[in-house]
Amino acid sequence: MKIGVSLSLTTSTIDIVTLAQKCEALGFESLWMPEHTAIPVHVSSPWVGSADGNIPDDMAQIVDPFIALAHASAVTTTLRLGTSVCLVPEHNPIALAKEIATLDYFSKGRVMFGIGSGWLKEETELYGIRFQDRAVVMRESILAMKELWTKDQSEFHGKFVDFPAIKCFPKPVQKPHPPIFLGGRAKNVFRRIVSWGDGWMPTRTDPQEIEQGRREIDRLAREAGRDPSAIEISVHGQAGEPELLRDFESAGAQRAMISLPRGASEDNALAALEEIAGRVLA
């Protein structure tokens, strides 16, 4: 199983350069960064990551993942660079396609594009997107970005994303484009993955759910004429417990991203990385 590291990086946590270099030196496969562009002060949407539903203060302090990963790419050579997840409806797809392709170009093909439509209604609506439309916006954005990544002249005409023939460079190093992993458990997530994605990336999951998801993805892929083995499952936000990771692997996952403690200082993060590596990479 491929083992990555995930951290909600802020200006109070470990420096991205130190973190990335340590991850690569210890042998971790990948480094993953979440995204929140802004958190409205008054919200009604509960956060499922806490018992009381309250949004942690540091969620509003998360740095831009693409700039952080660009720093990481400059000081590493093999470490893969992922978003966990990019909130696609909060971006212009033309600008986002160029940003990701540029990062893939400078990192020599190390980008993994984890995406989601967002759970925080008030954040989504900052961008003029109705919350109920976010999944359609995400789909159209990704389909448009694929056009931009794979064609010298590309155009797209959808309900929410619409542009005439344009030229957009650079193209990604990875062909046809960086792998696209969908997060979440939406009703149609597996159909979306098989239709226009490359993998599933759930969080707060267990081996039983992964096993069920693997079966459903494989079934839908075969029906659609896709090779099921080409669709990866990556479990996000896991503890670094070897037995649990083996169970995830047996259930059909190919990757696990282990979360470092929220707000980890440099000393705490480096100590955690050493301890995790000793348990799961030895």
N, C-alpha and C positions, 0 to 999 in steps of 0.2 A: 504494500500500500504506500502511496505517495503521501508524505506528511508535510503540511504547511503550517504557517503561523499567522494568526490574525490578531490585530490590535487596533483599538479605537485611539488613534494617535492625536494628541493635542499638544499645545505649546508647553504643557506641564509634564508630559511623559518623556520617555527616552527619545533621543534625537534619531531621526530616520536613517541617517548615514551609519551611525553606530549599530542600530538595530539590524539594518540590512546586511552589513558586513558580518555581524555575528551569526545571523541566520545562515548565510552562505558558508561560513567557516565551519559551522557545526554540522552541515549536511542537510538542512531542511530544503525541501523542494521548492517552496513558494512562500511569498509574503502577501498578505491580503489586507486591504484597507476599506473600511465602510465609508458611506457618504451621507451627510445631511448638510444641505446648503444653509438652512436657517430654520430655527425652531420658533414658531409664534409663541408669544408670552401666554396667551390664553387659548387653551386647547381643551377639547372634550374627548379626543381620541385616546384611549388607554394604551399604554405600552405593555405588551404581553410578557416582556422580560422581567417584570417585577410583580410581586404579589398584590401590591396596592394599585398597580397601573400607572404610577407616577413616572414621568420621564426623567431620567438622571440628568443632573446639571451639566455633566461633561458632554452630553450629546450635542449641545449647541456649540461646543468648542472644538469639534472634530475638524482637522485640517482638510484641505482639498486633496482627495486621494490621487488625482493624476499628477499634481505637482509633487506630492510626496513620493510617488512611485518613480517619477522622473529622476529625483535625487537618488533614489535607491538604484536605479538602472545605471547611473553614472559610476557607482562604486562597486558594482558586482558584475559577474560575467555569466553565471549559470542560474542564479536565483530567478524563478518565474515570478511575475508581478500581477496580482489580481485585485479586482474590485469586489467588495462583499457587503452590499451590492451598490452599483451605480443606479441612481434613481432616474431612469431614462426620461420620464415625462417632464422632468425639471430642466431639460436641455434642448437646445436647438439641434436637431439631428445632423445637420451639415457641419456645424462647428464641432459636435461631439465626434463624428466620424473622422474629421481631420485630426483632432486631439489624440484619439486612440491610435490612428495610423502613424502619427508622428512618434508617439511613445514606442510603438512596435518597431518602427524604423530604427530609432536610436538604441533600443535595447536588443536589437538584432533578433527580433521575433520571440519575445518572452512574455507577451501580454496575454492574460486570461480575463475575459470580460464577463464578470458576474453582474447580472442585472435584476432589477425588480421594479414594480410599478408604484411602490410606496404604500405604507400603511397609515401615515399621518395625514389625515384629510386636510387639515389647516395648512400644512406645508405644501401639499400638492396644489392647493388652490391659490397659493401665492403667485403661481405662474400662469394663471388664467385658464387652468385645466379643471373641468368639473371632475370631482372625485370618481364618479361613476364611469367616466370616459377614459380613465388612466390606462387600463389594460389595452384598449384599442389604440391609444396614442403610442404606447410602448411598442405594440406590434408594428404599426406603420413606421415608426422611427427606425426599428431594427431592419425592416425590409428595405427602407430607403437607404440606410447606412450600408447594407450589403451591395446595393447598386453602386454607391459611391466608392466602395472599397474594391470592386471588381471590374469596373468599366472606366475607360478613359473619358467617355462622355456619358453622363448618367442623368436620368430624370425620374421623377416619381409623382404620381397623382393619386392622392388618397383624400379621405375626409378631413384629416387633421394635418397631414404633411403633404405639401404640394409644391413642387418646384420644376422649372423648365430644364432643358438640357444644359448641364454645366460641366465644368472640368474641376476636379477636386483632387489634389495631390498633397503628400505622397500616398502611395498605396502601402498597405501593411506588408511586412516581410512574410508573415505566415499566409499561406494560400489555402483556401480563397480569402481567409480573414482570421483574426484571432477567434478562438473558441468562445461560444456564447453559452453561459450557464444561467439558467433561470432559477431564482430562489422562490421560496414560498410554497404554499399548499392550496392555491386556488383550484377551484373545481376543474378547470380545463388546463392545468399546468402541464400535465403529461402530453396532451394533444398539442399544446404550443411547442413543447420541446421537440417532439417528433416532427412537427411541421416546419419550424424555422430555428430551432436551437440545437445545441450540441451537448447539453448535459443538464442535470438537476442538482441544485445546491441548497438543500433544506437546512434549517437551523433548529435547535431544540428538538431533536429527533431521537429515535432509538432504532436498534437493529430490526425490530419487527416491522416498523414503518418502511424502512429501507428495502427490506425483502419484498414487501407488498408493492412498493413503488417500482422496484426492478422488474417484477413480473409484468406489471401493467405497461411500463415503457417498452419492454421487449415485445409484448403482444401488439401494441400499436405500431411499433417500428416495422415489424414483419408485415402487418397489414398495409403499411404505406410503402413497402419495398425498400426500407432502409435496413442497414446492418445494425442490429441491436448493440453489438460490441463497440460500435463507434460512438455511442452515447454514454458519457461518463456520469457517475454519481459521486458527488463530493459532499461530505457531511461537514457542516460549518459550526464553529462554536463549541467544540468538544473538549473535554478534559483529556489530558494525556495519560490515559490508563491503558496499558498494553492489552489486557484482556478484552476491554470494550472495543478497542480498535480492531482486534482480531475478529470480534463478532460482527462489526460493521463490514469488514472485508468479506467474511463468509456470506453476509447478507447481500452482497453485490456492489458495495461501494469501492471505488478505486482511489479515493483521496479523502483525507481528513485534515481539516484546518483547526489547530489547537489554539484556543484563545488565551492570550496573556491576561493577567489581572487588570481590571479597569484602573486607569490612572497610574499605571506602574511607572515608577521613577527609573532612571537608568540602572542603578544598582539592583533594584528589585527585578526589573525586566531581564537583565543579564543573568542574574542568579536563576530566575525561572527558566530561561532558555537552556542553561546548562543542565538543570535538573530534568527538564522534559527530554532533552536530547539523550541523557543518560538512560532514561527509561524506555524510550520508543525508537531510538535510532541506533542503539548499541547492537 
